[in-house]
Amino acid sequence: MAPRMRLKLRTVFVLYFLVSVMGLLYALMQLGQRCDCAEHDQPYERTISRLRGELHKLQENMKKSEPTAPTIYVITPTYARLVQKAELTRLSHTLLHVPQLHWILVEDALQKSTLVSNLLRTSGLSYTHLHMPTAAQRKLHEGDPNWLKARGVEQRNEGLRWLREDRRAAAGGGGEQGVVYFADDDNTYSLQLFQEMRNTLKVSVWPVGLVGAMKYESPLVQGGKVIGFHTGWKPSRPFPMDMAGFAVSLRLILAKPDACFDADAPIGFLEGSFLQKLVTMDELEPRADDCTKVLVWHTRTEKPKMSTEKAMQAQGLGSDPTWEV
Amino acid sequence: MPKRRDIVAIVLIVLPWTLLITVWHQNAITPLLTARKGTSCTGFNVALDCSSQRGIVEVTRTEYVYSRPHPGLMFFPPPRGHPTYSRPVQKAELTRLANTLLHVSNLHWILVEDAPKRTKLVSHFLQETGLNYTHLNVETPRNYKVRGDTRDPRIPRGTIQRNLALRWLRETLNVNSSQPGVVYFADDDNTYSLELFDEVRHECVGMACSLCGGLRYESPKVNTLGKVFGWKTVFDPHRPFAIDMAGFAVNLRLVLSKPQAYFKLRGVKGGYQESSLLKELVTLGDLEPKAANCTKILVWHTRTEKPVLVNEGKKGFTDVNVEI
């Protein structure tokens, strides 16, 4: 009995040993297959960075699933020039992040262009495409400085007209929930700005960076109320603000159907000509931490130099004009 | 004798298990286990995670977009030594570039500041964006800084910063890693369409760039066989690679496998900076045209005007503590 038992035990042991060695080898082989993860030095930063990205995405999804949030109507005048497509492209990238947004793009043209139509169609945004040419006497000529004549007036008014018509046609009281913002196509907007403006009762205001030949212009706030304006040029104007520095509630726009931009207003008084018909200064709602943060910048894009193009065209070697730039 | 044999036996029983448990314990992050369960690695958007397991087909493509602020503008001579006057439009530019990059999946942004140390503005900004990023910095030495006209094409800008990013990539990533990726050099004032990133993702090397070189667009010339044979540009079209920084992207593996390829710093004529890198990586025949054989414009070399700040006056009018 004893020798047989020992034999059996030894066999069992040998089998066990073999199995465990094979298991170990298998595991080692599996580990050997792993890619050489040289990033062991920065795993935490990467994890944090990834988690932030996921958090950001979840926040965006949360916002998107709020159908009762007021819609932001962005009215943008635009005109054909070399950088137009580039400007509208990057503006659309910003707007795509904002939920419940409707883009009203008004071309300064006699008819809608294919460039803008195609861009809007492929942008993925909810939009309305309008057009309204600027009156001949108000058009800037080649070589005129930008500040000579007010620009975009007819286009913004056309945007307002369409909006009023559209909202009147929309049935129900819910059609009055919304905010209207005038966004030029060459400015830069942070995503936080749209959050700040969404719940506007009448007119909300905030600082604008790089405008008025200053680092920023801003309303001055005390006790939650606007008491004045920080600007370097004619601060005695009724509303010395830039177009990008305020948003108006849709309800107010519909309640005052005659409020429009005055094309004959002197330079710098355009915004005031509109706001004067809507609110008084103490009714303004300050945003961006009581107007202490810059969330929008009045950037301007250089006119690209075309000297070489002109020279090439004179030789008949210009760029292919059928290409859309 | 039996005692020794017993001990040997016990050791031989325990040893494999000890080793096994130790090794598995060390690899506590075990995609190995999840892989065995059959879930794919798509959750791991982070670069370099071990998605190339045996049997897993899912490959996480990662694209490295390297961006830097204009060094020329960073060193605009500060009047009266105002440190905050360095570059007013920087935050605006980075904001809108980030808004575009946020739409691109599997992207890692390598931002290199031309500064002696990383600024709070950029660090804070990067944290808030929610993008995958790496924040580096290296200061251009004084004798290379642009003086006077910041748009002087004779002096290459951003070279040291781009080279630092290349070095970081090579130090961080293993050349033998099967992780695919693409490296693209993106200046922060250009405009990029989302289609560009789709095109670039598939191991692109050559594209068309708009609004460059005083023309409506510059582009590689592509023959009927789909090969690049020349350059449609006016400024020195006989350069080995007459292309703008925004007009090409490089396969990551190529970057890693040629560790000596960098942008040349000294003795580079204006417009030759791109060539100084590309000629160490590829030949003209290796270029792969994108954007419908280089007939579509997907990127624009826009430039932002320097803001006029005359109303700030000599002493500064606005609160310096407000970040713009």
Interface residues (C-beta under 8 A of the other chain):
Chain A: F13 Y16 F17 S20 V21 G23 L24 A27 L28 Q30 L31 Q33 R34 C35 D36 C37 A38 E39 Q42 R46 T47 S49 R50 R52 G53 L55 H56 K57 L82 V83 K85 A86 E87 T89 R90 H93 T94 L96 H97 T188 Y189 S190 L191 P207 G209 L210 G212 A213 M214 K215 Y216 S218 H230 G232 W233 T292 K293 V294 W297 H298 T299 R300 T301 E302 P304 K305 M306 S307 T308 E309 A311 M312 S319 W323 E324 V325
Chain B: A9 L12 I13 P16 W17 L19 L20 V23 W24 N27 L32 N45 V46 A47 L48 D49 C50 S52 Q53 R54 P88 V89 K91 A92 E93 T95 R96 N99 T100 L102 H103 Q127 T129 G130 L131 N132 Y133 T172 L173 N174 N176 S177 S178 Q179 T191 Y192 S193 L194 S210 L211 G213 G214 L215 R216 Y217 K232 V234 F235 T295 K296 I297 W300 H301 T302 R303 T304 E305 P307 V308 L309 V310 N311 E312 G313 G316 F317 T318 V322 E323 I324
